[in-house]
Amino acid sequence: MDQNQLLALITEAVAKHLCHNFGVSKIPVAISNRHVHLSQEDMDRLFGANHRFKVLKNLSQPGQFAYEEQVTLVGPKGVIEKVRILGPARPKTQVEISISDGIKLGVKAPIRDSGELAKSASLTLVGPLGSTTLPEGTIIAARHIHMHPEDAARFGVKDKDRINVKAPGNRSLVFNEMLIRVSDQYKLEMHIDIDEANAAYLKNNDFVEIV
């Protein structure tokens, strides 16, 4: 082990010690309901090429927002209406649902990190002017934590690390193998879906703690 590797290990150990002993290991929670990220092509197909999407609100992560427009999800066994579209447009359409949603729709979506869509579930999206059937693109988003580089340094972690966090309260549980995503475009936040939040009786802006 060279001097730089030793220094990195010491820095990580000190950061974790400070987090544990000085109460700075808490991370705010953001609960993600079912939603859709549309490609520009699918925006045009569902709403028309001349449609101008209206921003409903900005999301907690910088540069992300929710549109007023919504779509309907159609699966082999069921339908879910009024599903929010998030922006900006993506190169490829991605649908994020929960396990419970998948049961209602009749699709078995894999648990994936965002953007990993190969061989994911098929689903039909219906808008006011058209519909599209995705051969793949429907996933259950893997739980993860967004961090700014300053947060990562404070917690002693780096991009793509995995950590365990504990939810407090009467339904306390530990979320294992939380993926860390680090970017100067991110705000500190743990993202879980509705099923996971309900299991731990968590709500938006509650806090979990690194264990």
BELCOR-V227554 format. One line per field, one symbol per residue. psi: psi as a letter, one per 20 degrees, with the letter a starting at -180 (. if undefined). A space follows every 10 residues. Layout:
psi: ???
//
This chain:
psi: prhggggggg ggggghgggh ijkkjqpqpp porqrpoqrh ghghhhiqhj poqppgqqrh ppiqrpqhqr rpppahirqo rlpqpqrrqr hppppprrgg ghgghkqnpq oqqpinipka qqqpppahja rpophripro ppqrppqqhh gghhikrrpj rprpqppaah lprpoqlppp ppqijqqppp prrgggghhj lqrpjrqrpp .
//
